[in-house]
Amino acid sequence: MAGDVADAVAALDDFDITYETNPMGTVIEADDIDTLLDAVGAAHKAVEGGRVSTFLKIDDKRTSDQTADEKVAAVERELGREARSER
């Protein structure tokens, strides 16, 4: 599984996007929908196998340029600490 995810993530490097992989998926940011969909398509195609599933959720907030990092930073400012904990 990790190898398949690595193949998909590596394919994203060919695009002018920002991404971050976490335990539950990969968050991708692009300036426009066409770039985003091209990157997702390349990541999907990079995985070899008899069956490949890609789950896509698009949040296209057109009234703001706030990045994912900025959204996390805003939550951390409200918390007064990092928005993470380790056991």
ZAFI-914348 format. One record per residue: residue number from 1; residue in one letter; x, y, z of N, C-alpha, C in turn. Coordinates in Angstrom, 2 decimals, decimal comma. Atoms other than C-alpha are relative to their C-alpha. Example, Ala and Ser with C-alpha at 12.3 -4.5 7.8 and 13.67 -1.06 7.14 Angstrom:
# ZAFI-914348
MARKE resi resn    n_px    n_py    n_pz   ca_px   ca_py   ca_pz    c_px    c_py    c_pz
MARKE    1    A    0,89   -1,19    0,00   12,30   -4,50    7,80    0,90    1,20    0,00
MARKE    2    S   -0,82   -1,19   -0,06   13,67   -1,06    7,14   -0,77    1,09    0,73
This chain:
# ZAFI-914348
MARKE resi resn    n_px    n_py    n_pz   ca_px   ca_py   ca_pz    c_px    c_py    c_pz
MARKE    1    M    0,82   -1,19    0,00    0,00    0,00    0,00    0,86    1,25    0,00
MARKE    2    A   -0,86   -1,19   -0,06    2,73    2,49    0,90    0,69    0,25   -1,33
MARKE    3    G   -0,64   -0,15    1,31    4,42    1,83   -2,42   -0,94    0,62   -1,02
MARKE    4    D    1,00   -0,57    0,91    1,22    2,61   -4,31   -0,22    1,48    0,29
MARKE    5    V    0,18   -1,40   -0,38    0,73    5,82   -2,36    1,22    0,80   -0,43
MARKE    6    A   -1,23   -0,68    0,41    4,37    6,75   -3,01    0,01    0,25   -1,51
MARKE    7    D    0,07   -0,20    1,45    3,85    6,23   -6,75   -0,95    1,14   -0,36
MARKE    8    A    0,98   -1,06    0,28    0,78    8,47   -6,72    0,55    1,36    0,40
MARKE    9    V   -0,55   -1,27   -0,48    2,49   11,17   -4,67    1,14    0,47   -0,90
MARKE   10    A   -1,12   -0,36    0,88    5,59   11,09   -6,88   -0,51    0,61   -1,31
MARKE   11    A    0,57   -0,54    1,24    3,38   11,76   -9,92   -0,43    1,46    0,15
MARKE   12    L    0,43   -1,38   -0,23    2,22   15,02   -8,32    1,13    1,00   -0,21
MARKE   13    D   -1,14   -0,90    0,14    5,74   16,45   -8,58    0,11    0,62   -1,40
MARKE   14    D   -0,04   -0,53    1,37    5,19   17,05  -12,31   -0,93    1,18   -0,21
MARKE   15    F    1,01   -1,05    0,13    2,56   19,71  -11,59    0,30    1,18    0,92
MARKE   16    D   -0,19   -1,23   -0,78    2,56   23,28  -10,28   -1,08    0,06    1,08
MARKE   17    I    0,96    0,12   -1,09    0,71   22,38   -7,10    0,75   -0,06    1,32
MARKE   18    T   -0,51    0,23   -1,34    1,24   22,23   -3,36   -0,75   -1,22    0,53
MARKE   19    Y    0,69    1,15   -0,58    0,51   18,98   -1,57    0,64   -0,40    1,32
MARKE   20    E   -0,49    0,56   -1,26    0,84   17,34    1,82   -0,71   -1,33    0,23
MARKE   21    T    0,55    1,32   -0,26    0,35   13,65    2,50   -0,10   -0,20    1,51
MARKE   22    N    0,21    0,30   -1,41   -1,10   12,64    5,86   -0,52   -1,44    0,11
MARKE   23    P    0,42    1,40   -0,12   -2,29    9,30    7,27   -1,32   -0,33   -0,69
MARKE   24    M    1,32    0,26    0,57   -5,75    9,71    5,75   -0,12    0,39   -1,47
MARKE   25    G    0,08   -0,40    1,40   -4,88   11,03    2,29    1,02    1,06   -0,33
MARKE   26    T   -0,89   -1,07    0,44   -3,17   13,83    0,42   -0,83    1,22   -0,33
MARKE   27    V    0,67   -1,27    0,28   -4,31   17,44    0,42    0,78    0,67   -1,12
MARKE   28    I   -0,63   -0,61    1,16   -3,60   19,09   -2,92   -0,60    1,39   -0,21
MARKE   29    E    0,46   -1,35    0,31   -3,80   22,81   -3,68    0,54    0,39   -1,38
MARKE   30    A   -0,39   -0,47    1,32   -3,73   24,26   -7,19   -0,67    1,35   -0,26
MARKE   31    D    0,56   -1,31    0,33   -4,39   27,68   -8,68   -1,28   -0,09   -0,82
MARKE   32    D    1,20    0,13    0,83   -7,04   26,33  -11,02   -0,44   -1,46   -0,06
MARKE   33    I    0,60    1,33    0,00   -9,33   23,34  -11,40    0,62   -0,92   -1,04
MARKE   34    D   -0,58    0,85    1,04   -7,73   22,11  -14,62    1,33   -0,60    0,46
MARKE   35    T   -1,27    0,50   -0,52   -4,30   21,81  -12,99   -0,26   -1,06    1,07
MARKE   36    L    0,34    0,95   -1,05   -5,85   20,07  -10,00   -0,44   -1,34   -0,59
MARKE   37    L    0,52    1,25    0,58   -7,73   17,53  -12,11    1,06   -0,74   -0,79
MARKE   38    D   -1,09    0,65    0,73   -4,69   16,88  -14,31    0,93   -0,72    0,98
MARKE   39    A   -0,88    0,59   -1,01   -2,57   16,22  -11,19   -0,64   -1,24    0,62
MARKE   40    V    0,71    1,15   -0,58   -5,19   13,92   -9,66   -0,04   -1,15   -1,00
MARKE   41    G    0,02    1,04    1,03   -5,51   12,04  -12,94    1,34   -0,69   -0,14
MARKE   42    A   -1,34    0,58    0,10   -1,76   11,54  -13,15    0,31   -0,88    1,21
MARKE   43    A   -0,23    0,80   -1,22   -1,61   10,32   -9,54   -0,77   -1,31   -0,07
MARKE   44    H    0,84    1,20    0,14   -4,45    7,87  -10,20    0,64   -0,98   -0,98
MARKE   45    K   -0,59    0,86    1,03   -2,80    6,54  -13,35    1,36   -0,56    0,40
MARKE   46    A   -1,33    0,45   -0,41    0,58    6,18  -11,60   -0,05   -1,29    0,82
MARKE   47    V    0,14    1,21   -0,81   -0,77    3,35   -9,44   -0,35   -1,16   -0,91
MARKE   48    E    0,25    1,18    0,82   -0,51   -0,01  -11,15   -0,78   -1,01    0,83
MARKE   49    G    0,77    1,01   -0,70   -3,00   -2,67  -10,24   -1,27   -0,31   -0,74
MARKE   50    G    1,25    0,42    0,62   -6,14   -4,46  -11,18   -1,17    0,89    0,35
MARKE   51    R    1,06   -0,91   -0,43   -8,24   -1,95   -9,27    0,63    1,14    0,80
MARKE   52    V   -0,53   -1,18   -0,69   -7,41    1,59   -8,14   -1,18    0,89    0,37
MARKE   53    S    1,06   -0,89   -0,46   -9,71    3,79   -6,05    0,60    1,34    0,37
MARKE   54    T   -0,40   -1,36   -0,34   -9,28    7,55   -5,85   -1,22    0,74    0,51
MARKE   55    F    1,10   -0,77   -0,59  -11,49    9,61   -3,55    0,37    1,45   -0,09
MARKE   56    L   -0,30   -1,41    0,25  -11,71   13,27   -4,46   -1,08    0,88    0,62
MARKE   57    K    0,90   -1,00   -0,56  -13,26   16,08   -2,48    0,59    1,36   -0,39
MARKE   58    I   -0,48   -1,31    0,44  -12,96   19,57   -3,97   -0,69    1,08    0,80
MARKE   59    D    0,49   -1,18   -0,71  -13,32   22,70   -1,88    0,48    1,20   -0,79
MARKE   60    D   -0,35   -1,09    0,91  -13,34   25,56   -4,38   -0,57    1,31    0,54
MARKE   61    K    0,46   -1,25   -0,60  -13,72   28,67   -2,23    0,55    1,16   -0,83
MARKE   62    R   -0,42   -1,01    0,97  -13,58   31,41   -4,82    0,08    1,40    0,58
MARKE   63    T   -0,01   -1,33   -0,62  -13,91   34,31   -2,37    1,20    0,20    0,90
MARKE   64    S   -1,14   -0,10   -0,89  -10,64   33,63   -0,53    1,21   -0,68   -0,64
MARKE   65    D   -1,24    0,61    0,47   -7,01   32,87   -1,36    0,74   -0,72    1,11
MARKE   66    Q   -0,62    0,62   -1,17   -6,32   31,28    2,04    0,45   -1,42   -0,32
MARKE   67    T   -0,54    1,34    0,25   -4,08   28,22    1,80   -0,34   -0,95    1,14
MARKE   68    A    0,24    0,99   -1,04   -4,43   25,00    3,76    0,88    0,28    1,22
MARKE   69    D   -0,90   -0,33   -1,12   -1,40   25,98    5,87   -0,54    1,18    0,80
MARKE   70    E    0,55   -1,17   -0,69   -3,02   29,32    6,67   -1,24   -0,38    0,81
MARKE   71    K    1,18    0,45   -0,74   -6,23   27,57    7,72    0,42   -0,70    1,30
MARKE   72    V   -0,49    0,69   -1,19   -4,31   25,34   10,13    0,59    1,02    0,98
MARKE   73    A   -0,59   -1,03   -0,86   -2,38   28,35   11,46   -1,07    0,79    0,74
MARKE   74    A    1,09   -0,73   -0,65   -5,66   30,15   12,19   -0,59   -0,82    1,15
MARKE   75    V    0,50    0,86   -1,06   -6,92   27,18   14,21    1,00   -0,04    1,15
MARKE   76    E   -1,02    0,03   -1,05   -3,61   27,02   16,09    0,06    1,31    0,78
MARKE   77    R    0,07   -1,28   -0,72   -3,85   30,73   16,93   -1,15   -0,01    0,99
MARKE   78    E    1,16    0,09   -0,89   -7,30   30,09   18,39    0,28   -0,92    1,17
MARKE   79    L   -0,33    0,95   -1,06   -6,01   27,09   20,36    1,10    0,52    0,91
MARKE   80    G   -1,18   -0,43   -0,74   -2,85   28,85   21,46    1,08   -1,06    0,06
MARKE   81    R   -0,98    1,10    0,07   -0,87   25,74   20,53   -0,13   -0,68   -1,35
MARKE   82    E    0,11    0,80    1,22   -0,22   23,30   17,71   -1,29   -0,81    0,00
MARKE   83    A    1,24    0,76    0,13   -3,29   21,50   16,42    0,32   -1,48   -0,20
MARKE   84    R   -0,36    1,41    0,06   -1,80   18,08   17,06    0,44   -0,47    1,37
MARKE   85    S   -0,42    0,58   -1,25   -1,01   15,75   19,89    0,59   -1,37   -0,29
MARKE   86    E   -0,59    1,32    0,16    1,17   12,69   20,17   -0,24   -0,80    1,26
MARKE   87    R    0,26    0,87   -1,15    0,37    9,74   22,42    1,27   -0,58    0,53
